[in-house]
Amino acid sequence: MSQYTDEFKKQIVNLYNNEKSPSEIMKEYKIARSTLHKWVKNHNGTQSFKAKDNRSLEEIELLALKKELTQLRMENDILKQAALIMGRR
C-alpha cells in the first residue's frame, strides 16, 4: 500500500504540470525522480494512480493468460485424479 494519498499525488502532479521544476519538487517533498515521473505519467495518461488502470494491452492480456493457465492446470489435475479413481474400479 502506498504511503502517499491520491490527493497528495495530485498536488505533486499539479505542481509539475504548472511547470515547477522536478528538482525543486523532489527536494522539497523528498520524492524520488522515478516516483515523480511515474505519478505524472500515470495521472496525465489515465487520471488514475492505480496500477490496474495504467496497464498496457500486453500486460492485461498476459494477466488474463496467466489466469487461464492456472484454471486449465487445476482442471487438468482434477481430470488426472478422476482418471486414477476410475482406473482403480
C-alpha positions, 0 to 999 in steps of 0.5 A: 500500500502506498504511503502517499494519498491520491490527493497528495499525488495530485498536488505533486502532479499539479505542481509539475504540470504548472511547470515547477521544476522536478528538482525543486519538487523532489527536494522539497517533498523528498520524492524520488525522480522515478516516483515523480515521473511515474505519478505524472505519467500515470495521472496525465495518461489515465487520471488514475494512480492505480496500477490496474488502470495504467496497464498496457494491452500486453500486460492485461492480456498476459494477466488474463493468460496467466489466469487461464493457465492456472484454471486449465492446470487445476482442471487438468489435475482434477481430470488426472485424479478422476482418471486414477479413481476410475482406473482403480474400479 
